[in-house]
């Protein structure tokens, strides 16, 4: 028994060279799909992958073009549209109800009540029958590989191969991509032979030929993504030659979508290459030499052929073509037939060419000289390779008849376009958006020109109404999963302690681009450990910069509002970074080192912006400053809590007493044999030592601190505990608690701004704003209820602000929060409601307001 | 598929006036990557990193007294791709076009990277915060399973 595929449960024999479409057609299948809206029967039409008529489900993949898919033994093929089946489709009644389903009906109906659209959308989607994505099957994202070439040729016909061979022989790195096998969509033996000869010439010239590779689009570069069977190529080419050929023109007349209507190349391909007669009696309407030649070829396959050149008035039939009405010199003639073959001109496949306008993208062959001979195509390819590509020809469109389908993908008829025009959609671009013509899988390859011709021919059209709609990727339909090729959906930054955290049972979360521990088990316990014993927090994510050079102090002084000139080595200061408008961009710590150097710490998320910002000022002021981002190089561990010093003293011979290393001082010390810069800080409101160290030493330092801290009840803590600990101290999280237009006064940070300095970034803006009343301010809140972040704050029935941070605090004895409030009648309200709970404005910090614990 | 290995490497960062860096005589044991007008990365074998840093600091001090020379080895992580198809396979990780030999910088596995191309392969350095990302993505691209073996990188002559 020979090869066979399974089609809806039955066996269909496969001959050598068959496509899925040719095998099915040989087996008697005539209806391949049902149309999107009206469920009209659709059969083979172009046979070159340009139209949507043969989209089937092949081996579980929906929307596969049967005409360009090689048939294989064991393939499982299904039709996807139609209910209960494509052959007997009850939904075809929508074709009888067309007047109730006008163009754009879904934009006009099911609007109220609003929930109806949710239901209607589901029904409409199911009814369209465009196939379902294979649920339950993981997307098999292909790898993406970048390739650099001097010349990329898209299209493996005569022109493309000639161009590639010519450029390859001249020494260029050339790649040629062809969406099928070379010559697979050509019926003419002479053309096939020429393609084979040119392929040999190109290969000998070093050209890399990739079959079954589809160019998706042309982006700036030119950059061309190409989808292959196993990978997606990201091709950066110095030049691109689009030798994508042409499809025969789509004619619009009543019955133009009936099964049995073919483009002549498709009919000849089916008859000559695949040995399957498209019908018994064919009317060939040809206005081209090629059409007449292919008619003769068709005749040689045993089809009775009647050749005409008159316009087609209509095709008749129910389910397939039964007769054709032709305009002849002697009047209209009705001819009985089962096949109508059309060769009325060309529609160049120029989407890539149009995407590459103003780039090094040229056309060759039929895409610029539609209908050209083999010799002309070859010469055109060689000219393009030598930099003498042709301009695209102006192609006449086939005159539109009285009705018929313009867009086969979206079921848009001439009548629909007329109705849309009358409703005021009066250019091809907005007709496209309203009717969705050209927005289906063919992306306008078939219908783009008829749409433009329709708009351009209207008597009341403006000059640009008939312009072709913009060509955008994808030029050919590709599986959605291929769009994901090479995408790294998650790029995570990790500190050197990441694996340790996981070993300790941490639950991690994304904090900006960092992976950080939320908790190691119990947030309340972690808070308690920090408040009563000691806790360890990985703060290696902080931005860390070394600032050196003879102008380092000047840079710091001019950039930041903090006082810098009197900052002696060994001392640190909190700083805010302001932009030119005086708004707070970031905050951090500035530590003065010896030799006029500084160590600057920014927030974890603010490091890249801080570096870019400082470099900008260095350049702008032409300062002699060396800035080194040490964020990746250095790790940092915060050891905080009343027992922190005791633990540290166990691991260091350096003096870390309150006298030697008080709050907001720093020193170079050695902890457990690890050289560290110890910074005394107090973000969590307890004695705190931030130990900055070489990243590679992080795990051993962390282990040593945990071990030494065990007798003192120390434990690691995460962002969950940190959120409450810092809130109890009234410390802000920039970005969470602040808004982009917050200046220091709104945040209660005036104390961090030395307005008496001669100048700093943002000072002029702050001076101007100082004269204005404060319309909004950040306040501490006590809430008689559960903590809820983000809820509005009400004064009476007026919304006056929002809660930005909130937590239940044992140390503060209730629910505390930070939030911003607006002034009401010139004063800030103090009695509020948040989520129905009485809320009172209170001073911050909520915990240890004198700061005695931090300074211990 | 190419051979993918970890490449332990010493990195020294030198920040100085552009003119000073232009005149700097790079120690023979190091490969110099000019990452900016005023910044140079010197790649070397880990055991000689201190020596290279000292030598560069001494030489640069004479050219720019404010020059900053720091051992930044911990800030970087490197992998090496070797084998006949190393250069083609690099395309699975980056859209950068490799030179015949030498240094370039840009995106690799979607993070900023330094790349050194040579006859015997390609070295990729990224900030160490992306160590896991680089290893995971490179291993996935090349079908490598298990931990990456460490192999010394042969420092090319600058």
Interface residues (C-beta under 8 A of the other chain):
Chain A: X143 X144 X145 X146 X147 X148 X234 X236 X488 X491 X492 X493 X494 X495 X496 X498 X546 X548 X549 X550 X624 X626 X627 X628 X630 X631 X632 X633 X634 X694 X695 X696
Chain B: X13 X15 X16 X17 X38 X66 X67 X68 X70 X72 X73 X74 X75 X76 X88 X91 X92 X94 X95 X96 X97 X109 X110 X111 X127 X128 X129 X130 X131 X132 X133 X137 X141
